[in-house]
Amino acid sequence: MGTARENRHAILPPNLPPLALDRAEASALLGIGTGLFDRLVDEGKLPPAIQIGDRKLWSVKKLTRAFDAIADEHDQDLTKPWNQPPAEQPFNPWDEQ
């Protein structure tokens, strides 16, 4: 019996993005260490974990929104192309809820 990550890759197609990540995966997604990740969670700048059984998981969607909010705090220049509204995106079934 492998880890949750190994099981996910054995069961789900590799091109299916996860909905939630554990602490190490979540901090890696943001490109930061687990210590800084924990501090940002404690400060309320990143969302808290979702407790499922004995596992703590973080929503990828909420992490993405939180990261964008942190980035927006540091860059309010609306003339920059990365601060423009996104172009029409192709249909993504994960966005439907």
FIKOLZA-1660 file (N, C-alpha, C; in steps of 0.1 Angstrom, whole numbers, plus 5000, padded with zeros to 4 digits):
% residues 97
   i   px   py   pz ch aa at
   1 5008 4988 5000  A  M  N
   1 5000 5000 5000  A  M CA
   1 5009 5012 5000  A  M  C
   2 5007 5021 4990  A  G  N
   2 5016 5033 4989  A  G CA
   2 5010 5045 4996  A  G  C
   3 5017 5056 4993  A  T  N
   3 5012 5069 4999  A  T CA
   3 5000 5074 4991  A  T  C
   4 4993 5084 4997  A  A  N
   4 4982 5089 4990  A  A CA
   4 4985 5095 4976  A  A  C
   5 4997 5101 4975  A  R  N
   5 5002 5106 4962  A  R CA
   5 5004 5095 4952  A  R  C
   6 5010 5084 4956  A  E  N
   6 5012 5073 4947  A  E CA
   6 4999 5066 4943  A  E  C
   7 4990 5065 4953  A  N  N
   7 4977 5060 4950  A  N CA
   7 4969 5068 4940  A  N  C
   8 4970 5082 4942  A  R  N
   8 4963 5091 4933  A  R CA
   8 4968 5089 4919  A  R  C
   9 4981 5088 4917  A  H  N
   9 4987 5086 4904  A  H CA
   9 4984 5073 4898  A  H  C
  10 4981 5063 4906  A  A  N
  10 4978 5049 4901  A  A CA
  10 4963 5049 4897  A  A  C
  11 4955 5057 4903  A  I  N
  11 4940 5056 4900  A  I CA
  11 4936 5066 4890  A  I  C
  12 4940 5079 4892  A  L  N
  12 4936 5089 4883  A  L CA
  12 4945 5092 4871  A  L  C
  13 4940 5097 4860  A  P  N
  13 4948 5100 4849  A  P CA
  13 4958 5111 4853  A  P  C
  14 4970 5110 4847  A  P  N
  14 4981 5120 4851  A  P CA
  14 4978 5134 4847  A  P  C
  15 4969 5137 4838  A  N  N
  15 4966 5150 4834  A  N CA
  15 4954 5156 4842  A  N  C
  16 4949 5149 4852  A  L  N
  16 4938 5154 4860  A  L CA
  16 4945 5161 4872  A  L  C
  17 4943 5174 4873  A  P  N
  17 4949 5182 4884  A  P CA
  17 4942 5178 4897  A  P  C
  18 4949 5178 4908  A  P  N
  18 4943 5175 4921  A  P CA
  18 4935 5187 4926  A  P  C
  19 4925 5184 4934  A  L  N
  19 4916 5194 4940  A  L CA
  19 4922 5199 4953  A  L  C
  20 4930 5191 4959  A  A  N
  20 4936 5195 4972  A  A CA
  20 4950 5189 4973  A  A  C
  21 4958 5195 4982  A  L  N
  21 4972 5191 4983  A  L CA
  21 4975 5190 4998  A  L  C
  22 4985 5182 5001  A  D  N
  22 4989 5181 5015  A  D CA
  22 4999 5193 5017  A  D  C
  23 5004 5195 5030  A  R  N
  23 5012 5207 5033  A  R CA
  23 5024 5208 5025  A  R  C
  24 5032 5197 5023  A  A  N
  24 5044 5198 5015  A  A CA
  24 5041 5201 5000  A  A  C
  25 5030 5195 4995  A  E  N
  25 5026 5198 4981  A  E CA
  25 5022 5213 4979  A  E  C
  26 5014 5217 4989  A  A  N
  26 5008 5231 4989  A  A CA
  26 5019 5241 4989  A  A  C
  27 5029 5239 4998  A  S  N
  27 5040 5249 4999  A  S CA
  27 5049 5248 4986  A  S  C
  28 5050 5236 4981  A  A  N
  28 5058 5235 4968  A  A CA
  28 5051 5242 4957  A  A  C
  29 5037 5241 4956  A  L  N
  29 5029 5247 4946  A  L CA
  29 5032 5262 4946  A  L  C
  30 5034 5268 4958  A  L  N
  30 5036 5283 4959  A  L CA
  30 5051 5286 4958  A  L  C
  31 5059 5276 4958  A  G  N
  31 5074 5279 4957  A  G CA
  31 5080 5284 4969  A  G  C
  32 5074 5280 4981  A  I  N
  32 5080 5284 4994  A  I CA
  32 5082 5272 5002  A  I  C
  33 5089 5274 5013  A  G  N
  33 5092 5263 5023  A  G CA
  33 5080 5261 5032  A  G  C
  34 5080 5250 5039  A  T  N
  34 5068 5247 5047  A  T CA
  34 5068 5256 5059  A  T  C
  35 5079 5261 5064  A  G  N
  35 5079 5271 5075  A  G CA
  35 5072 5284 5072  A  G  C
  36 5076 5289 5060  A  L  N
  36 5069 5302 5055  A  L CA
  36 5054 5299 5053  A  L  C
  37 5051 5287 5047  A  F  N
  37 5038 5283 5044  A  F CA
  37 5030 5283 5057  A  F  C
  38 5035 5277 5068  A  D  N
  38 5028 5277 5081  A  D CA
  38 5026 5291 5086  A  D  C
  39 5036 5299 5085  A  R  N
  39 5034 5313 5090  A  R CA
  39 5023 5321 5082  A  R  C
  40 5023 5319 5069  A  L  N
  40 5013 5326 5061  A  L CA
  40 4999 5321 5065  A  L  C
  41 4998 5308 5067  A  V  N
  41 4985 5302 5072  A  V CA
  41 4981 5308 5085  A  V  C
  42 4990 5308 5095  A  D  N
  42 4988 5314 5108  A  D CA
  42 4984 5329 5108  A  D  C
  43 4990 5336 5098  A  E  N
  43 4987 5350 5097  A  E CA
  43 4974 5353 5089  A  E  C
  44 4968 5342 5084  A  G  N
  44 4955 5343 5076  A  G CA
  44 4957 5348 5062  A  G  C
  45 4969 5348 5057  A  K  N
  45 4972 5352 5043  A  K CA
  45 4970 5340 5034  A  K  C
  46 4970 5328 5039  A  L  N
  46 4967 5316 5032  A  L CA
  46 4956 5309 5039  A  L  C
  47 4948 5301 5032  A  P  N
  47 4936 5295 5038  A  P CA
  47 4940 5284 5048  A  P  C
  48 4932 5281 5057  A  P  N
  48 4935 5270 5067  A  P CA
  48 4933 5257 5060  A  P  C
  49 4938 5246 5066  A  A  N
  49 4937 5233 5060  A  A CA
  49 4922 5228 5062  A  A  C
  50 4919 5219 5053  A  I  N
  50 4906 5212 5054  A  I CA
  50 4909 5199 5061  A  I  C
  51 4903 5196 5072  A  Q  N
  51 4906 5183 5079  A  Q CA
  51 4896 5173 5074  A  Q  C
  52 4902 5162 5068  A  I  N
  52 4894 5151 5063  A  I CA
  52 4900 5138 5070  A  I  C
  53 4893 5133 5080  A  G  N
  53 4898 5122 5088  A  G CA
  53 4911 5127 5095  A  G  C
  54 4922 5120 5093  A  D  N
  54 4934 5124 5100  A  D CA
  54 4943 5132 5090  A  D  C
  55 4938 5135 5078  A  R  N
  55 4946 5143 5069  A  R CA
  55 4942 5157 5069  A  R  C
  56 4952 5166 5066  A  K  N
  56 4950 5180 5064  A  K CA
  56 4953 5183 5050  A  K  C
  57 4944 5189 5043  A  L  N
  57 4945 5192 5029  A  L CA
  57 4942 5207 5026  A  L  C
  58 4948 5212 5016  A  W  N
  58 4945 5226 5012  A  W CA
  58 4939 5226 4998  A  W  C
  59 4929 5234 4996  A  S  N
  59 4922 5235 4983  A  S CA
  59 4931 5242 4973  A  S  C
  60 4933 5236 4962  A  V  N
  60 4942 5243 4952  A  V CA
  60 4935 5256 4947  A  V  C
  61 4922 5256 4946  A  K  N
  61 4915 5268 4941  A  K CA
  61 4917 5279 4951  A  K  C
  62 4916 5276 4964  A  K  N
  62 4917 5286 4975  A  K CA
  62 4932 5291 4976  A  K  C
  63 4941 5282 4974  A  L  N
  63 4955 5286 4975  A  L CA
  63 4958 5295 4963  A  L  C
  64 4953 5292 4951  A  T  N
  64 4955 5301 4940  A  T CA
  64 4949 5315 4942  A  T  C
  65 4937 5315 4947  A  R  N
  65 4931 5328 4950  A  R CA
  65 4939 5336 4961  A  R  C
  66 4944 5329 4971  A  A  N
  66 4952 5336 4981  A  A CA
  66 4965 5341 4976  A  A  C
  67 4971 5333 4968  A  F  N
  67 4984 5337 4962  A  F CA
  67 4982 5350 4953  A  F  C
  68 4971 5350 4945  A  D  N
  68 4968 5361 4937  A  D CA
  68 4965 5374 4945  A  D  C
  69 4959 5372 4957  A  A  N
  69 4956 5383 4966  A  A CA
  69 4969 5389 4972  A  A  C
  70 4978 5380 4975  A  I  N
  70 4991 5384 4980  A  I CA
  70 4999 5392 4970  A  I  C
  71 4999 5386 4958  A  A  N
  71 5006 5393 4946  A  A CA
  71 4999 5407 4944  A  A  C
  72 4986 5408 4944  A  D  N
  72 4979 5420 4942  A  D CA
  72 4983 5431 4952  A  D  C
  73 4985 5427 4965  A  E  N
  73 4989 5436 4975  A  E CA
  73 5002 5443 4971  A  E  C
  74 5011 5436 4964  A  H  N
  74 5024 5441 4961  A  H CA
  74 5025 5448 4947  A  H  C
  75 5015 5447 4939  A  D  N
  75 5015 5453 4926  A  D CA
  75 5002 5458 4922  A  D  C
  76 5000 5471 4923  A  Q  N
  76 4987 5477 4920  A  Q CA
  76 4987 5484 4907  A  Q  C
  77 4998 5483 4899  A  D  N
  77 4999 5491 4887  A  D CA
  77 4991 5484 4876  A  D  C
  78 4979 5490 4873  A  L  N
  78 4970 5484 4864  A  L CA
  78 4974 5486 4849  A  L  C
  79 4985 5493 4847  A  T  N
  79 4990 5494 4833  A  T CA
  79 4998 5482 4829  A  T  C
  80 5002 5474 4838  A  K  N
  80 5010 5462 4835  A  K CA
  80 5000 5451 4829  A  K  C
  81 5005 5444 4819  A  P  N
  81 4996 5434 4812  A  P CA
  81 4992 5423 4822  A  P  C
  82 5000 5419 4832  A  W  N
  82 4996 5408 4841  A  W CA
  82 4985 5413 4850  A  W  C
  83 4983 5426 4851  A  N  N
  83 4972 5431 4860  A  N CA
  83 4959 5433 4852  A  N  C
  84 4959 5430 4839  A  Q  N
  84 4947 5432 4831  A  Q CA
  84 4938 5420 4833  A  Q  C
  85 4925 5422 4831  A  P  N
  85 4916 5410 4831  A  P CA
  85 4920 5400 4822  A  P  C
  86 4918 5387 4825  A  P  N
  86 4922 5376 4817  A  P CA
  86 4914 5376 4804  A  P  C
  87 4920 5371 4793  A  A  N
  87 4913 5369 4781  A  A CA
  87 4903 5357 4783  A  A  C
  88 4893 5356 4774  A  E  N
  88 4884 5345 4775  A  E CA
  88 4891 5332 4775  A  E  C
  89 4888 5324 4785  A  Q  N
  89 4895 5311 4787  A  Q CA
  89 4887 5300 4781  A  Q  C
  90 4893 5289 4776  A  P  N
  90 4886 5278 4772  A  P CA
  90 4878 5271 4783  A  P  C
  91 4868 5264 4780  A  F  N
  91 4860 5257 4790  A  F CA
  91 4868 5248 4799  A  F  C
  92 4867 5249 4812  A  N  N
  92 4874 5241 4821  A  N CA
  92 4863 5235 4831  A  N  C
  93 4861 5222 4830  A  P  N
  93 4850 5216 4839  A  P CA
  93 4853 5218 4854  A  P  C
  94 4865 5220 4858  A  W  N
  94 4868 5222 4872  A  W CA
  94 4863 5235 4877  A  W  C
  95 4861 5245 4868  A  D  N
  95 4856 5258 4873  A  D CA
  95 4841 5258 4875  A  D  C
  96 4834 5248 4870  A  E  N
  96 4819 5247 4872  A  E CA
  96 4816 5242 4886  A  E  C
  97 4808 5250 4893  A  Q  N
  97 4803 5245 4906  A  Q CA
  97 4790 5252 4909  A  Q  C
% end
